[in-house]
Amino acid sequence: MKSFYYAFKGIRHGFLTERNFRFHVLAIIVVTTAGLVTGLSAIEWCIIFIMFGWVTALELINTAIERTIDLVTEEIHPLAGQAKDLASGAVLIFAFFSAIIGLIIFIPKWFS
């Protein structure tokens, strides 16, 4: 039970302190609303929920990487900056491709 407590504590912390995490949660609300209005199939919902899970998990991993780097060093170091940039780049890439997948799912339903 402690593991769940700490996991939810981390999610709550991410939501309260990370603007990008809150943006992703807002996107989840918007896409879920659009999906309900559009009438997605079970398979489409599964795909959408996989995207939701991965992008929010990656955002929390990115935050953990950034915090760990900040804990290890206070000086500005090129490798520290690169590690942070790479982690945030991973989130951006996944979010971009998730948006494309969303468009592939929604556009045919909206314009048919």
Residue frames as a rotation matrix with the C-alpha (Angstrom) as fourth column:
MET 1
0.562 0.827 0.000 0.00
0.827 -0.562 0.000 0.00
0.000 0.000 -1.000 0.00
LYS 2
0.298 -0.530 -0.794 2.91
0.241 -0.763 0.600 2.35
-0.924 -0.370 -0.099 0.67
SER 3
-0.689 -0.570 0.448 4.01
0.538 0.012 0.843 1.97
-0.486 0.821 0.298 -2.95
PHE 4
-0.031 0.773 0.634 0.61
0.932 -0.207 0.298 3.20
0.361 0.600 -0.714 -4.15
TYR 5
0.702 0.260 -0.663 0.74
0.583 -0.745 0.325 6.07
-0.410 -0.614 -0.674 -1.66
TYR 6
-0.137 -0.861 -0.490 4.13
0.189 -0.508 0.841 7.22
-0.972 0.022 0.232 -2.94
ALA 7
-0.671 -0.058 0.739 3.10
0.731 0.113 0.673 6.77
-0.122 0.992 -0.033 -6.57
PHE 8
0.350 0.881 0.318 -0.02
0.879 -0.426 0.212 8.89
0.322 0.205 -0.924 -6.11
LYS 9
0.544 -0.277 -0.792 2.03
0.405 -0.740 0.537 11.41
-0.735 -0.613 -0.290 -4.14
GLY 10
-0.570 -0.819 0.059 4.36
0.385 -0.203 0.900 11.69
-0.726 0.536 0.431 -7.15
ILE 11
-0.375 0.531 0.760 1.48
0.880 -0.053 0.472 12.12
0.290 0.846 -0.447 -9.58
ARG 12
0.686 0.653 -0.320 -0.04
0.726 -0.639 0.253 14.80
-0.040 -0.406 -0.913 -7.33
HIS 13
0.151 -0.729 -0.668 3.30
0.310 -0.607 0.732 16.56
-0.939 -0.318 0.135 -7.05
GLY 14
-0.726 -0.415 0.549 3.72
0.614 -0.030 0.789 16.47
-0.311 0.909 0.277 -10.81
PHE 15
0.064 0.853 0.518 0.27
0.916 -0.257 0.309 17.94
0.396 0.454 -0.798 -11.30
LEU 16
0.777 0.307 -0.550 0.77
0.571 -0.711 0.409 20.69
-0.265 -0.632 -0.728 -8.72
THR 17
0.283 -0.786 -0.550 4.28
0.072 -0.554 0.829 21.73
-0.956 -0.274 -0.101 -9.78
GLU 18
-0.699 -0.632 0.334 4.66
0.320 0.142 0.937 20.98
-0.639 0.762 0.103 -13.49
ARG 19
-0.173 0.618 -0.767 2.91
-0.614 -0.677 -0.407 23.22
-0.770 0.401 0.496 -16.01
ASN 20
-0.560 -0.085 -0.824 3.50
-0.795 0.335 0.505 20.75
0.233 0.938 -0.255 -18.85
PHE 21
-0.960 0.259 -0.108 1.96
0.280 0.918 -0.282 17.91
0.026 -0.300 -0.953 -16.86
ARG 22
-0.344 0.872 -0.347 -1.15
0.140 -0.318 -0.938 20.04
-0.928 -0.371 -0.013 -16.26
PHE 23
-0.277 0.195 -0.941 -1.23
-0.883 -0.439 0.169 20.85
-0.380 0.877 0.294 -19.99
HIS 24
-0.861 -0.076 -0.503 -1.22
-0.319 0.851 0.417 17.12
0.396 0.519 -0.758 -20.78
VAL 25
-0.757 0.645 -0.102 -4.03
0.487 0.453 -0.747 16.53
-0.436 -0.615 -0.657 -18.27
LEU 26
-0.166 0.684 -0.710 -6.03
-0.405 -0.704 -0.584 19.32
-0.899 0.190 0.394 -19.95
ALA 27
-0.507 -0.079 -0.858 -5.38
-0.858 0.144 0.493 17.69
0.085 0.986 -0.141 -23.33
ILE 28
-0.976 0.173 -0.130 -6.63
0.188 0.976 -0.113 14.37
0.107 -0.134 -0.985 -21.90
ILE 29
-0.423 0.865 -0.269 -9.86
0.258 -0.170 -0.951 16.07
-0.868 -0.472 -0.152 -20.79
VAL 30
-0.121 0.344 -0.931 -10.35
-0.773 -0.621 -0.129 17.73
-0.622 0.705 0.341 -24.20
VAL 31
-0.697 -0.206 -0.687 -9.60
-0.650 0.586 0.484 14.55
0.303 0.784 -0.542 -26.18
THR 32
-0.911 0.413 0.009 -11.81
0.352 0.788 -0.504 12.44
-0.215 -0.456 -0.863 -23.90
THR 33
-0.188 0.863 -0.469 -14.68
-0.099 -0.492 -0.865 14.90
-0.977 -0.116 0.178 -24.38
ALA 34
-0.200 0.048 -0.979 -14.13
-0.950 -0.255 0.181 14.88
-0.241 0.966 0.096 -28.15
GLY 35
-0.930 -0.199 -0.310 -14.02
-0.276 0.934 0.226 11.08
0.244 0.296 -0.923 -28.10
LEU 36
-0.665 0.745 0.039 -17.31
0.365 0.370 -0.854 10.86
-0.651 -0.554 -0.519 -26.21
VAL 37
0.054 0.676 -0.735 -18.97
-0.464 -0.635 -0.618 13.27
-0.884 0.374 0.279 -28.63
THR 38
-0.317 -0.298 -0.900 -17.46
-0.948 0.070 0.311 11.55
-0.029 0.952 -0.304 -31.67
GLY 39
0.721 0.605 0.339 -18.29
-0.617 0.783 -0.085 8.01
-0.316 -0.148 0.937 -30.59
LEU 40
-0.213 -0.903 -0.373 -14.99
-0.961 0.263 -0.087 6.17
0.177 0.340 -0.924 -30.70
SER 41
0.567 0.302 -0.767 -14.82
-0.271 0.947 0.173 2.39
0.778 0.110 0.618 -30.97
ALA 42
0.975 -0.205 0.088 -13.35
-0.007 0.365 0.931 0.25
-0.223 -0.908 0.355 -28.19
ILE 43
0.373 -0.883 0.285 -10.11
0.927 0.363 -0.089 -0.21
-0.025 0.297 0.954 -30.15
GLU 44
0.140 -0.282 0.949 -9.85
0.358 -0.879 -0.314 3.55
0.923 0.383 -0.023 -30.76
TRP 45
0.830 0.182 0.528 -10.36
-0.400 -0.466 0.789 4.20
0.389 -0.866 -0.314 -27.03
CYS 46
0.818 -0.575 -0.026 -7.64
0.476 0.649 0.594 1.68
-0.324 -0.498 0.804 -26.22
ILE 47
0.101 -0.793 0.601 -5.23
0.890 -0.198 -0.411 3.47
0.445 0.576 0.686 -28.56
ILE 48
0.329 0.100 0.939 -6.15
-0.068 -0.989 0.130 6.87
0.942 -0.107 -0.319 -27.11
PHE 49
0.961 0.075 0.265 -5.70
-0.265 -0.008 0.964 5.63
0.074 -0.997 0.012 -23.52
ILE 50
0.523 -0.851 0.044 -2.30
0.842 0.524 0.125 4.13
-0.130 -0.028 0.991 -24.37
MET 51
-0.030 -0.505 0.862 -1.26
0.566 -0.720 -0.402 7.55
0.824 0.476 0.307 -25.70
PHE 52
0.662 0.333 0.672 -2.59
-0.321 -0.684 0.655 9.26
0.678 -0.649 -0.346 -22.55
GLY 53
0.966 -0.252 -0.052 -0.66
0.176 0.499 0.848 6.89
-0.187 -0.829 0.527 -20.31
TRP 54
0.285 -0.925 0.252 2.62
0.956 0.256 -0.142 7.12
0.066 0.282 0.957 -22.18
VAL 55
0.049 -0.312 0.949 2.70
0.356 -0.882 -0.309 10.89
0.933 0.353 0.068 -22.57
THR 56
0.729 0.231 0.644 1.89
-0.459 -0.534 0.710 11.56
0.508 -0.813 -0.284 -18.91
ALA 57
0.881 -0.472 -0.042 4.31
0.384 0.657 0.649 8.86
-0.278 -0.587 0.760 -17.73
LEU 58
0.146 -0.860 0.489 7.06
0.905 -0.084 -0.417 10.30
0.400 0.503 0.766 -19.92
GLU 59
0.330 0.025 0.944 6.36
-0.085 -0.995 0.056 13.76
0.940 -0.098 -0.326 -18.53
LEU 60
0.943 0.018 0.332 6.83
-0.333 0.020 0.943 12.46
0.011 -1.000 0.025 -14.99
ILE 61
0.604 -0.787 0.126 10.01
0.766 0.617 0.179 10.61
-0.219 -0.012 0.976 -15.99
ASN 62
0.147 -0.516 0.844 11.29
0.570 -0.652 -0.499 13.82
0.808 0.555 0.198 -17.59
THR 63
0.631 0.153 0.761 10.58
-0.428 -0.749 0.506 15.69
0.648 -0.644 -0.407 -14.36
ALA 64
0.952 -0.295 0.087 12.36
0.097 0.556 0.825 13.00
-0.292 -0.777 0.558 -12.32
ILE 65
0.328 -0.868 0.374 15.42
0.923 0.211 -0.321 13.24
0.199 0.450 0.870 -14.58
GLU 66
0.194 -0.217 0.957 15.47
0.143 -0.959 -0.246 17.03
0.970 0.185 -0.155 -14.27
ARG 67
0.833 0.169 0.527 15.14
-0.463 -0.308 0.831 16.89
0.303 -0.936 -0.178 -10.48
THR 68
0.819 -0.574 0.008 17.87
0.506 0.728 0.462 14.27
-0.271 -0.375 0.887 -10.19
ILE 69
0.124 -0.788 0.603 20.25
0.801 -0.280 -0.530 16.37
0.586 0.548 0.596 -12.26
ASP 70
0.348 0.067 0.935 19.43
-0.249 -0.955 0.161 19.43
0.904 -0.288 -0.316 -10.14
LEU 71
0.983 0.027 0.184 20.15
-0.184 0.273 0.944 17.36
-0.025 -0.962 0.274 -7.01
VAL 72
0.615 -0.781 0.109 23.50
0.780 0.623 0.064 16.12
-0.118 0.046 0.992 -8.29
THR 73
-0.511 -0.848 0.139 24.89
0.859 -0.499 0.111 19.45
-0.025 0.176 0.984 -9.46
GLU 74
0.419 0.596 -0.685 24.12
0.549 -0.767 -0.332 23.11
-0.723 -0.237 -0.649 -8.98
GLU 75
-0.411 -0.643 -0.647 26.58
-0.199 -0.629 0.752 24.25
-0.890 0.437 0.130 -11.62
ILE 76
0.692 0.554 -0.463 25.62
-0.539 -0.031 -0.842 24.71
-0.481 0.832 0.278 -15.23
HIS 77
-0.418 -0.805 0.421 27.20
-0.276 0.554 0.786 21.82
-0.866 0.212 -0.454 -17.07
PRO 78
-0.439 0.237 -0.867 26.76
-0.899 -0.122 0.421 21.04
-0.006 0.964 0.267 -20.78
LEU 79
-0.860 0.100 -0.500 26.06
-0.013 0.976 0.218 17.35
0.510 0.194 -0.838 -20.10
ALA 80
-0.716 0.648 -0.261 23.44
0.402 0.077 -0.912 18.20
-0.571 -0.758 -0.316 -17.49
GLY 81
-0.287 0.589 -0.755 21.74
-0.614 -0.718 -0.327 20.50
-0.735 0.369 0.568 -19.97
GLN 82
-0.616 0.012 -0.787 21.91
-0.711 0.420 0.564 17.88
0.338 0.907 -0.250 -22.70
ALA 83
-0.933 0.277 -0.231 20.37
0.340 0.887 -0.312 15.24
0.119 -0.370 -0.921 -20.43
LYS 84
-0.446 0.801 -0.400 17.49
0.140 -0.379 -0.915 17.56
-0.884 -0.464 0.057 -19.57
ASP 85
-0.274 0.305 -0.912 17.00
-0.853 -0.515 0.084 18.52
-0.444 0.801 0.402 -23.21
LEU 86
-0.837 -0.074 -0.542 17.06
-0.371 0.805 0.463 14.89
0.402 0.588 -0.701 -24.33
ALA 87
-0.816 0.561 -0.137 14.45
0.501 0.570 -0.651 13.91
-0.287 -0.600 -0.747 -21.73
SER 88
-0.176 0.787 -0.592 12.14
-0.145 -0.615 -0.775 16.76
-0.974 -0.051 0.222 -22.68
GLY 89
-0.509 -0.069 -0.858 12.73
-0.852 -0.100 0.514 15.97
-0.121 0.993 -0.007 -26.34
ALA 90
-0.979 0.165 -0.123 11.47
0.150 0.981 0.120 12.43
0.140 0.099 -0.985 -25.73
VAL 91
-0.398 0.879 -0.264 8.23
0.454 -0.062 -0.889 13.83
-0.797 -0.473 -0.375 -24.30
LEU 92
-0.163 0.308 -0.938 7.85
-0.605 -0.782 -0.151 16.21
-0.780 0.542 0.313 -27.23
ILE 93
-0.812 -0.178 -0.556 8.38
-0.567 0.469 0.677 13.47
0.141 0.865 -0.482 -29.81
PHE 94
-0.852 0.521 -0.056 5.82
0.521 0.832 -0.192 11.20
-0.053 -0.193 -0.980 -28.16
ALA 95
-0.229 0.794 -0.563 3.30
0.220 -0.521 -0.825 14.03
-0.948 -0.313 -0.055 -27.75
PHE 96
-0.409 0.007 -0.912 3.73
-0.778 -0.526 0.345 14.98
-0.477 0.851 0.221 -31.43
PHE 97
-0.881 0.034 -0.472 3.16
-0.291 0.748 0.597 11.45
0.374 0.663 -0.648 -32.67
SER 98
-0.692 0.703 -0.165 0.27
0.587 0.414 -0.696 11.00
-0.421 -0.579 -0.699 -30.24
ALA 99
-0.197 0.604 -0.772 -1.37
-0.312 -0.785 -0.535 14.07
-0.930 0.135 0.343 -31.78
ILE 100
-0.614 -0.063 -0.787 -0.89
-0.789 0.091 0.608 12.59
0.034 0.994 -0.105 -35.26
ILE 101
-0.932 0.303 -0.199 -2.47
0.305 0.952 0.023 9.32
0.197 -0.039 -0.980 -34.10
GLY 102
-0.447 0.795 -0.409 -5.36
0.352 -0.264 -0.898 11.34
-0.822 -0.546 -0.162 -32.65
LEU 103
-0.266 0.319 -0.910 -5.86
-0.742 -0.670 -0.019 13.10
-0.616 0.670 0.415 -35.96
ILE 104
-0.853 -0.073 -0.517 -5.79
-0.421 0.681 0.599 9.78
0.308 0.729 -0.612 -37.81
ILE 105
-0.783 0.591 -0.195 -8.54
0.610 0.669 -0.425 8.53
-0.121 -0.452 -0.884 -35.50
PHE 106
-0.263 0.736 -0.623 -10.71
0.360 -0.525 -0.772 11.67
-0.895 -0.427 -0.127 -35.37
ILE 107
-0.626 -0.018 -0.780 -10.50
-0.525 -0.729 0.438 13.29
-0.577 0.684 0.447 -38.82
PRO 108
-0.925 0.315 -0.214 -12.18
-0.011 0.540 0.842 10.46
0.381 0.781 -0.496 -40.77
LYS 109
-0.442 0.795 -0.415 -15.03
0.893 0.350 -0.282 10.43
-0.079 -0.496 -0.865 -38.25
TRP 110
-0.243 0.324 -0.914 -15.51
0.260 -0.886 -0.384 14.20
-0.934 -0.331 0.131 -38.40
PHE 111
-0.347 0.004 -0.938 -15.37
-0.718 -0.644 0.263 14.53
-0.603 0.765 0.226 -42.19
SER 112
-0.992 0.020 0.127 -17.19
0.093 0.791 0.604 11.44
-0.089 0.611 -0.787 -43.43
